[in-house]
Amino acid sequence: MTLAAWPNPSGPFPVGAIEFDLHDDSRATMYATPPKIGRTLTVTCWYPATSVENRKRKSYLKPEEAPINEFFEVLKVSAEKRQQVGALLTAAYIDAPVAPGKFPILVFCHGGGSYREQSTVLMEHLASQGYVVASVAHPHEAGSYVSATGTLLKTDAAHLSDLAKLQAILGQYVDWMRSDSMQTRIEALRGMIRPLRDTWLGGLANTWADDLLLVADRIIDGAIDHISGAVLSEVGYFGMSYGAHVAALAAMKDVRAKAFVNLDGGLFTAEPLGREIGIPSLCIAEDIANPAIAALFGQEPPPAHEAGLSMLHALYTHPDGTQNQLVQHVTIRGAGHGDFTDFPLVLGPIPTFVCFPAGTRVLDIQCELVGAFFDLHIRGEGSSFRDFARVRFAEDVVVHKIRPQAS
């Protein structure tokens, strides 16, 4: 893949990128061998820059990371392809000077078993629009990576085996995403919570959420010299898949949170079940009629439509199951789970996981939707998100109606 294939962000700012480690003595790293007191988080941060002259472009991954990426192994990505992906040059410039002014901060959580650069296109887009965007790696709990200080942190083997358990649990409780009854969906989610507690997905959700809070705290408090003084106290949280659930927990814990975005994520612990997050929230879901979901259900679900429920409609409701007016639900037509990452660009189609052809169309849709939602609810820019999404992507997305009842 050539450099020209990587998309240029559309915002007015060039994009800078830094990487740093943050240590917390008060908590443990339970999946280290042996477990140890303290957690060291590795963070990649994208931000609005000024001059990028004589600055190097950031590579997608470090040379040592691509060959050991367990997620690529699960997806059966060849060794040659891994090297190509790792060597890709992105649109961000390493250590570029920060643009004048102060900017809101967005904190991102990647999917379970994945890596912090998995949504680089989206991170760069948001930074070019005037946000400081931080993505967090969790020690021995994310895909294997190299820290900012050069330490290799291998993922614990239990993580991959628990992902297989997750598939079995989802297969047992599929009604949470396919039933036309909100009450049936909520009951299915209640059934999932107990078996998920026996996996790291249930056990680490709040640990990861506290990781996100630590990153927001340290950046806002000025602990990162390169961006010190450039960050406002307004925070948005977002995540993909398991990371979306983690981001929801972080948003519920942080009084500074102004908006939250869920990129095709489910529910792994009970806190958001029948409870309001309390801030404007956007759920962007894969198409329930895509081949992966059809295989899970054993039948082809009906196409998504405005009057129907998205896959994620049972999340973040009122206690009685009625929908919260602060929560918007959008489905991207034809999208699969992996389309909510950089994979359509860097890997191309993967049967039942990445449904879009190689390219950036689905990434463009996500970038604009997420950017418009944060602009409206953090900066107060724009008017109706629903009208924007309907008009801008009339053929590509379904903007679901808010149901007034829990039936």
C-alpha positions, 0 to 999 in steps of 0.5 A: 500500500502506498502513502497516497492510499492513506486518507488525509483528514478533512479538518483545518488543522494538520495532525500531530501525534505523541506517545507516552506512558502513565503510571498508577501506583494505586492499582494492580496489573493482574494479568502480568506474570506474576501479577504486580502492584501498579499499572503503566498505561501506554497512550497515543495522543493525536492533536491539532498541530501547527507547522509539520515541516521537517517532522516524520510521519507516524507509522501505523504500528511499530516495526516490532508490533505487527508480527506479534499482533494476536488480533491479526493472527486470529484474523489469519493475516499473513506475515507479509501483510502484517509487515506491510500494515505495520509499515504504513505511514499515517497522516499524523506527524510525530511531536509536531508543535501544538496549535495555539488555543485550547481544545476539548479532549476525547478519550478512546477505548479499543476493542477487546483483544485489539490495539490502541491504533485500531481506529487511527483514521477516526483519531486523525479526523477528530484531531484535525477538527480541533480535538485532543484525542487519546487512545489507551493500551492496557498492560497485558490486557490489550493485544501485545504492544511496545510501550513508549519506553520500549518495553514489550508487553505481551497479552495474557493467553486467557484473553484470546480464550475468553473471546471464544467464550464470548462468542458462545455466550452471545450465541446463547443470548442473541435475543438482546440484539434481534428481538422486536421487544425491548423487554425481551432484549433487556431480559436477555442482557440480564442473562448474559451478565452472570456468565460474563463475570467469569471472563476477563470481559466482565472482570476488567471493565471497570479497571479499563474505565478507571484507566480512561479516567486516569488518562483524562485526569493527567492530561487535563491536569497538565502532566503531559508537557507537550500538550500542557495548557492546550486542553479544556476540561470538557471530555468526550468518551468513545469506544468500539466493541468491548471498548464502547462498554468501557467508555460508557462506564467511564462517562458514567464515572466522570462529571466532566463528560459531555458526550459519549459514542458507542461504536458497535459495542454491547454490554458486559457488566450491569451498570448501564442496564436500565440506567441512564448515562445522563449525557448525550449518547450516540450508538452506531451499529452494524447492519443486523442483516449482515452475513455474520449476524445471519450466521449467528442467528441461523436465519437472515434477519430483516433489513434495518429500518427507521421504525425498527430497533437497532442492534444496540437499542436495549442499552442505556434505557430508562429503568422501565425499559423506555428509550432515553431521549438523550440516546440516538441510534444509527445503523450503517447499512451493510456494515459488519463489526470489523468495519468500525476499525481501520480494517477496511482500509488496511486489511480489506474484506474479511468474511463475516467480519469486515463486510465493506470492500477495501477502502474508506467509505465506511470510515468516512461515514463514521468520521463525519457522524462521530465528529458532528455528534461531538461538535454538537454536544461538546462545542455547541456547534450545529443543530439536529444530529438526526437531520444531519445524518439523514441528509448527509448519508441518506442512502448509507445509514438508518436513523432509528426513531425513538420508541416511546414505550418499552414493549 
